[in-house]
Amino acid sequence: MINPSLDEPPYAEYIRARIRTVPHWPQAGVMFRDITPLLQDKKTFRVLVDIFVHRYMDQKLDVVAGVDARGFILGAVVAYELNLGFVPIRKKGKLPFDTISEEYELEYGSATVELHADACKSGDRVLLIDDLVATGGTMIAAANLLRRIGAEVVEAAAIVDLPELGGSKLVKQEGIPLFTVCDFAGH
């Protein structure tokens, strides 16, 4: 069920209406929010990228970090548009060089993410991007990795927030500023 806020920006409903919900995937009870329709339509993809670019174009940032795998799509394009480098935060075992790792819980299991130990310099100001915030575990783990190598997470950003799962609240409680384009009631 879509629950638009009266004070949300006008683009939020535009983006929300173009996200496909896939019931019971990857397991029973999960309502998967599929962003691929946002990427398939050239106008919608441009609007989505522009939302992030306009938000961050005047901020002092050094790099954009994207979380495996859908965070790579948006993060790399936003980094390019902002004339910044891009840092991938990958699932365990996917990076070929010296890594650090962080395990976390998600809404239907647990996982580990990794980051190259030399991905950022100490003091780098980082924008962290993923596709959605559910339980917050992925975003918090990614931010912890960046902080461990001395980077400052200026803000975490995602297309979708699933507020009933409590992740956005946990991300903020960890001291990580959070921006999301839209939210979905229910999960």
N, C-alpha and C positions, 0 to 999 in steps of 0.2 A: 504494500500500500504506500502510495506517495503522500507525504505530509509536508507540503510547502509552508514555510514560515512567512508570516506577513512582512517581516523585515529582511528577507533574503534578497540578494541582488537579482535583477531580472534575468541574467544569464543562467542562474541555477536551475530554473524549471526547463529551460531550453536544453541544457545538458542532461538533466535527469530523464526527460522524456525520450532521450535517444539511447539510454542504457537498457540493455536487454536483461531480463531476469530469467535465469534458468533454474527451475525448481529441482531440488534433490540432487544437486551436483556440487562437489564430487561425491557426496554421500547423502543419504536420506536426512531430511530436515534442514539442509543448507539451501538457502536461496542465493545462488551465485549471481553477482552483479557483473555482467559481461560488458566490458568497455569496447569490444571490437566494433560495434556499430558506430561509435564515435570516431574511430580511426578510418573506417571505410568511406565515409562521406567527406569530400574535400572541404565543404563549407564548415561542417561541424568540427572537423579536425583543426581547421584554422582558428575557429572561435575558441576552442579549448586551449590551444597553444597560446593564443593571444591573451587569454585570461591570466595565465601564469607570467608571460613575458611582461605585460603591463604592470602586474603586481611587483615584480622584482627588478625592473629595468633601472630604477634609480637607487637601488640598494648596493652597498659595497659588498660584493661577493667575490670569492676566488674560484669556486668550483661548484658544480652540481653533482650530487651523488644520487644514483638511481638504484632502486631495489629490484632484484631479480624477480620476475622477468618483465612484468608490465611496466614497472617503474623505469626500465631502460628506454622504452619507447618514448614516453613523454619527457623523461629527464634528458636524454640525448638531444632532442629537438630544442628544448628550452635552453640547454647549455649553448648550443650552436647560435640560437637567436640572441642570447645575452653575451656572446663572444667569450665564453668561459670553457674551461676544460670539463670533462665528464669522468666520473669515477663510478665503476660498477661495484655494487655490493651483491655478491653471488651466493647461491646455495652452496653448501659444503662440497668440496672436491672439484669445483669448476675453475678455480683460478690457478695459473701455472707457476706462480712465484711464491715467495715467503708471505704467509698470511697470518692474520689473527682471526679468531672465530668467537661467536656468541650463540649460545643455544637459547631458545625461547619457546613459549607455548602459543599455539594458535587455536582457532575455534574448533578444529577437528583433529588435533594431534600436536606434535612438537616438531621443530626443525632447527637447523643451524645455518647461520649466514657467515660469510667470510669476506674479508677485505684485504687487499695487498697491504703489507706493513708500511710501504712507502707511498700509499695512494695520495696522501696529502702532507703538507708541511705543517709543523706546529704553528698554531695561530691562524691557519687558513679558515676563512669564513665560508661555510658550506650551506647550500640549500639542499635538503634531503627530499626526494620525490618518490612516491609510490602510487599505485592506482587507487587503493582504498585503505581505510582504517577500520578494522573489525575489532579484534581484542586488543590491538595496540602492540602486540608482542614483536612483530616484525619491525615496526617503526622504532620502537624503543631499543631493540637489539642493534639495529643499524646505527642509531644515534650513539649508542654506547661504544660501538667499534670506532666511529669517527672521533669521539672524545678520547678514547684510549690512545690514539696516535697524535693527540694534541690539537685536533681541529675543533672549531666552534660551530655548532649547529645553529645557524641564525634562525631558521624556521624549517619545520617539516611541512610538506604539502602533499595533498592527495586529491583525486577527483571526487571520491565518494567517502562519506562518513556513515558508518552504521552505528548510530549513537546508543541503541539498545544493548549492544554488546559491550559497551563501556570503554572501548579502546581509546577514543579521543580524550576522555576524562583522565585515563591513566597516562597518556602521552603528556598532557598538560601538567599532571602531578609530578612528572619526572623533570619538569622545568623546560620542556621543549615547546616553544611556540608552535601552533598548528593552524594551518589554513586548509580548508576543504571547499571545493566548488559547490557541492550539493550533498544532501543526506537522504537516506531512505529510512522510513519508519519500518520497524520489524527487521527481521534478518533472514 
